[in-house]
């Protein structure tokens, strides 16, 4: 899968909350003509990082994507597990 997306960072005035917001975009250097790939449509993806204490941060992810095709369940599970493992490694 290939996704071309735009990401924006927004920091709350208190400096304790950061939002990373992204969505799919069209780009002339990444044409959709390649029949080898199916391009995912990322309608919205938001990561919210909020400082709770000096040593603790809350991480929330909200995403709405259309993979534009069938994805094998095993691939979904393996990818999801990797994301969960990544976040678990961040624990102090």
Secondary structure by P-SEA (a helix, b strand, c coil): ccccbbbbbbbcccccbbbbbbbbbbbcccccccccbbbbbccbbbbbbbbccccbbbbbbbbcccccbbbbaaaaaaaaaaaaaaaaaacc
